[in-house]
Amino acid sequence: MTAIIWIVVLNWNGAEVTLACLGSLAGVLSPSCRVLVVDNGSNDGSIDRIKEAFADIELLCLSENLGYAAGNNAGFKRVMELEAEFVIFLNNDTVVDKGFVLPLVETLQRNPSVGIAVPKIFYWDRPDTLWYGGGIVRLSTGLISHTGLRKKDAPKFDCPGSTGYATGCCLAMRCRDFESVGGFDEAFGMYAEDVDLSLRVRALGMSIAYVPSSKIWHKVSASLYGNPFLKLVKKSVGVLRLFRKHRAWSGMVFYLLLLPLRGTGSFREAMRLKESGMHNKRRSQHAEHIQDSY
């Protein structure tokens, strides 16, 4: 049977986290749901390790690191050749609930006006704490934020509905819609390309659906070695490009004015990561226990 759902996982020198992600996806795979790993020119032996551990997973090996947007676009081109109907872009620094695919795809099947479906996302090392419970974007004031960020999960975050933007950590689309909107804008290096995609989908008259019955866990900043300052710099470059592209000049001004406060927040996050280092092993074990219970 030809697979109609393809999960695209982008890897660049992240063998350990990618293997963990693929391990969690093992319970998801079926003849109609497959995984494509796009290797972005890794030199850490990722390709050999993935082939050895998961011989049946489709691999697309790129000769160089094209970045998030171009790498995922290349993956999309490949799954279109494999006759995909739905595509799920999934960060390699995630682990998934074995039932995460169906609610996303069913949302797209039931609601033609929904352009993107996105799950509830938790911190991996704090598995009952939200990283994403929806997205708020107001370009005129420079506001781009996750709903529920760092809050304990609660019933109020279990309500499905429309949200402002989908995070590129995990999002599902019909292939025809992703193609119609032009895919990810490859001018973005890292960060904000997901907000840009969401805005372009909304401009076509479609909505972004938050689907809390679909759950994943995110190893936040794993791709940047847990460095909150590096994350802030890269995020700011992406966000400023977003404001410029969408001509949101007032939002750009507000964002720049508040940048020192974001720097303070990054410093606090760095201190939190440092202080919590001694507890990481215990938290990881607890996270694995929670995930295994689903």
C-alpha positions as CSV (number, residue, x, y, z in Angstrom):
1,M,0.0,0.0,0.0
2,T,1.3,3.4,-0.9
3,A,1.9,5.6,2.2
4,I,-0.3,8.7,2.2
5,I,1.1,10.2,5.5
6,W,4.8,11.0,5.6
7,I,6.6,12.3,8.6
8,V,9.7,14.4,7.7
9,V,12.5,14.5,10.3
10,L,15.4,16.8,9.6
11,N,18.8,15.8,10.9
12,W,22.1,17.7,11.1
13,N,24.9,16.2,13.2
14,G,22.2,15.1,15.7
15,A,22.5,11.3,15.7
16,E,21.7,10.8,19.3
17,V,18.5,12.9,19.4
18,T,17.4,11.7,16.0
19,L,17.7,8.1,17.0
20,A,15.7,8.7,20.1
21,C,13.0,10.5,18.0
22,L,12.9,7.6,15.5
23,G,12.6,5.1,18.3
24,S,9.5,6.9,19.6
25,L,8.1,6.9,16.1
26,A,8.4,3.1,15.8
27,G,5.0,2.6,17.3
28,V,3.5,5.1,14.8
29,L,4.6,3.5,11.6
30,S,2.2,1.6,9.3
31,P,1.8,0.9,5.6
32,S,0.0,4.3,5.4
33,C,2.3,6.3,7.7
34,R,6.0,6.4,7.0
35,V,9.1,8.4,8.0
36,L,11.6,10.2,5.8
37,V,14.8,11.4,7.5
38,V,16.4,14.3,5.6
39,D,20.1,14.4,6.5
40,N,21.4,18.0,6.1
41,G,25.0,17.1,5.2
42,S,26.0,15.6,8.6
43,N,29.6,14.6,9.3
44,D,29.0,12.9,12.6
45,G,28.2,9.4,11.2
46,S,24.5,10.0,11.5
47,I,23.6,8.3,8.2
48,D,25.4,5.1,9.0
49,R,23.9,5.0,12.5
50,I,20.4,5.6,11.3
51,K,20.7,3.0,8.6
52,E,22.0,0.5,11.1
53,A,19.3,1.1,13.7
54,F,16.3,1.7,11.3
55,A,16.9,-0.1,8.1
56,D,13.3,0.4,6.8
57,I,13.3,4.2,7.2
58,E,13.6,6.3,4.0
59,L,16.6,8.5,3.9
60,L,17.3,11.6,1.8
61,C,21.0,12.6,2.1
62,L,21.8,16.2,1.1
63,S,25.4,17.1,0.3
64,E,25.4,20.2,2.6
65,N,23.5,21.8,5.4
66,L,20.7,23.7,3.7
67,G,19.1,24.9,6.9
68,Y,15.6,24.2,8.3
69,A,13.5,25.7,5.6
70,A,15.3,24.4,2.6
71,G,16.0,21.0,4.2
72,N,12.3,20.5,4.9
73,N,11.4,21.7,1.4
74,A,13.7,19.1,0.0
75,G,12.0,16.5,2.1
76,F,8.6,17.6,1.0
77,K,9.7,17.3,-2.7
78,R,10.8,13.7,-2.0
79,V,7.5,12.7,-0.2
80,M,5.6,14.2,-3.1
81,E,7.5,11.8,-5.4
82,L,6.3,9.1,-3.0
83,E,2.7,10.2,-3.5
84,A,2.1,11.6,0.0
85,E,-1.3,13.2,0.7
86,F,-0.4,14.6,4.2
87,V,3.0,15.7,5.5
88,I,4.0,16.1,9.1
89,F,7.2,18.1,9.8
90,L,8.7,17.0,13.0
91,N,11.9,18.2,14.8
92,N,14.4,15.6,15.5
93,D,14.8,16.7,19.1
94,T,11.3,15.4,20.0
95,V,9.8,12.2,21.2
96,V,6.1,11.4,20.4
97,D,3.1,9.8,21.9
98,K,2.3,6.8,19.8
99,G,-1.2,8.2,19.0
100,F,0.0,11.7,17.9
101,V,-0.6,11.3,14.2
102,L,-4.3,10.4,13.9
103,P,-5.8,13.5,15.7
104,L,-3.7,15.8,13.4
105,V,-4.7,14.1,10.2
106,E,-8.3,13.6,11.2
107,T,-8.6,17.4,12.0
108,L,-7.4,18.1,8.4
109,Q,-9.7,15.5,7.0
110,R,-12.8,16.8,8.8
111,N,-12.2,20.5,8.3
112,P,-11.4,21.7,4.8
113,S,-10.9,25.2,6.2
114,V,-8.0,24.1,8.4
115,G,-4.7,24.6,6.7
116,I,-2.3,23.4,9.5
117,A,-2.9,21.2,12.5
118,V,-0.4,21.3,15.4
119,P,-0.2,19.3,18.6
120,K,0.2,20.1,22.3
121,I,4.0,20.1,23.1
122,F,5.6,19.6,26.4
123,Y,9.2,20.1,27.7
124,W,11.0,16.7,27.5
125,D,12.7,17.2,30.9
126,R,9.6,18.5,32.5
127,P,7.0,16.3,30.9
128,D,3.9,17.8,32.6
129,T,5.0,21.4,31.7
130,L,3.9,23.0,28.4
131,W,6.2,24.4,25.8
132,Y,3.4,25.0,23.3
133,G,-0.4,25.1,23.8
134,G,-1.1,27.4,20.9
135,G,0.5,30.5,19.4
136,I,-0.2,34.2,19.6
137,V,1.0,36.5,16.9
138,R,0.3,40.3,16.6
139,L,2.8,41.7,14.2
140,S,1.7,45.3,14.8
141,T,2.9,45.1,18.4
142,G,5.8,42.7,17.9
143,L,4.1,40.0,20.0
144,I,4.9,36.4,19.0
145,S,4.6,33.9,21.8
146,H,3.4,30.4,22.9
147,T,0.3,30.0,24.9
148,G,0.9,28.2,28.1
149,L,4.7,28.4,27.9
150,R,6.3,27.0,31.1
151,K,2.9,26.4,32.7
152,K,1.8,23.1,34.2
153,D,-0.6,21.2,32.0
154,A,-4.3,21.9,33.0
155,P,-7.8,21.3,31.6
156,K,-7.9,24.8,30.1
157,F,-5.1,23.6,27.6
158,D,-7.2,20.7,26.5
159,C,-9.6,22.8,24.4
160,P,-9.0,22.4,20.6
161,G,-9.6,25.4,18.4
162,S,-8.0,28.0,16.1
163,T,-4.7,29.5,17.1
164,G,-2.5,32.3,15.8
165,Y,0.4,30.2,14.4
166,A,1.9,26.7,14.3
167,T,5.4,26.0,15.6
168,G,7.8,24.3,13.2
169,C,8.6,21.8,16.0
170,C,5.7,19.8,14.7
171,L,3.0,20.7,12.2
172,A,0.8,18.7,9.8
173,M,-0.6,19.9,6.5
174,R,-2.2,18.5,3.4
175,C,0.5,18.3,0.7
176,R,-1.6,20.3,-1.8
177,D,-1.9,23.2,0.7
178,F,1.8,23.2,1.5
179,E,2.5,23.2,-2.2
180,S,-0.1,26.0,-2.9
181,V,1.4,28.3,-0.2
182,G,4.9,27.8,-1.6
183,G,6.4,25.8,1.2
184,F,8.8,27.3,3.8
185,D,10.5,30.5,2.8
186,E,14.2,29.6,2.4
187,A,15.3,33.1,3.1
188,F,14.8,32.4,6.8
189,G,17.9,30.9,8.3
190,M,16.4,29.6,11.5
191,Y,13.3,30.7,13.5
192,A,10.2,32.6,12.3
193,E,9.8,30.6,9.1
194,D,7.0,28.7,10.9
195,V,5.2,32.0,11.8
196,D,5.7,33.2,8.2
197,L,4.2,29.9,6.9
198,S,1.2,30.3,9.2
199,L,0.6,33.8,8.1
200,R,0.6,32.8,4.5
201,V,-1.8,29.9,5.2
202,R,-4.1,32.3,7.0
203,A,-3.9,34.8,4.1
204,L,-5.4,32.1,1.9
205,G,-8.4,32.0,4.2
206,M,-7.5,28.9,6.1
207,S,-7.0,28.5,9.9
208,I,-4.4,27.0,12.2
209,A,-5.9,24.3,14.4
210,Y,-4.5,23.5,17.9
211,V,-5.1,19.8,18.5
212,P,-4.3,19.0,22.2
213,S,-5.2,15.3,21.9
214,S,-2.0,15.0,19.9
215,K,1.0,15.1,22.2
216,I,4.8,15.3,21.8
217,W,7.8,16.2,24.0
218,H,10.5,18.6,23.0
219,K,14.1,18.7,24.0
220,V,14.2,22.5,23.8
221,S,17.3,24.0,22.3
222,A,19.0,20.6,21.8
223,S,20.0,21.8,18.3
224,L,21.8,24.8,19.8
225,Y,23.4,22.8,22.6
226,G,21.1,24.3,25.2
227,N,22.5,27.8,24.8
228,P,19.7,30.3,25.4
229,F,21.8,33.3,24.3
230,L,22.6,31.7,20.9
231,K,18.9,30.9,20.6
232,L,17.9,34.5,21.3
233,V,20.3,35.8,18.7
234,K,19.1,33.4,16.0
235,K,15.5,34.0,16.9
236,S,15.9,37.7,16.8
237,V,17.4,37.6,13.3
238,G,14.5,35.5,12.1
239,V,11.8,37.6,13.8
240,L,13.2,40.9,12.3
241,R,13.2,39.3,8.9
242,L,9.6,38.3,9.5
243,F,8.6,41.9,10.4
244,R,10.4,43.3,7.3
245,K,8.8,40.7,5.0
246,H,5.3,41.5,6.2
247,R,6.1,45.3,6.5
248,A,5.3,45.3,10.2
249,W,7.4,48.3,11.0
250,S,5.8,49.1,14.3
251,G,6.2,45.5,15.5
252,M,9.9,45.7,14.6
253,V,10.3,48.8,16.7
254,F,8.5,47.3,19.7
255,Y,10.5,44.1,19.4
256,L,13.8,46.0,19.4
257,L,12.8,48.1,22.4
258,L,12.0,45.0,24.4
259,L,15.1,43.1,23.4
260,P,17.0,43.9,26.6
261,L,14.2,42.2,28.6
262,R,14.4,39.2,26.4
263,G,18.2,39.1,27.1
264,T,17.4,39.1,30.8
265,G,15.0,36.2,30.3
266,S,17.7,34.3,28.4
267,F,20.1,34.9,31.3
268,R,17.6,33.5,33.7
269,E,17.0,30.5,31.5
270,A,20.7,29.9,31.3
271,M,20.9,30.0,35.1
272,R,18.0,27.6,35.4
273,L,19.6,25.2,33.0
274,K,22.9,25.4,35.0
275,E,21.2,24.9,38.4
276,S,19.1,22.0,37.1
277,G,22.0,20.1,35.6
278,M,22.4,17.9,38.7
279,H,18.7,16.9,38.3
280,N,18.8,16.1,34.6
281,K,19.2,12.3,35.0
282,R,16.3,12.1,37.4
283,R,14.1,14.3,35.1
284,S,15.0,12.2,32.1
285,Q,14.0,9.0,33.8
286,H,10.7,10.6,34.9
287,A,10.1,11.9,31.3
288,E,10.7,8.4,29.9
289,H,8.3,7.0,32.5
290,I,5.6,9.5,31.6
291,Q,6.0,8.9,27.8
292,D,6.0,5.1,28.3
293,S,2.6,5.4,30.1
294,Y,0.8,6.8,27.0
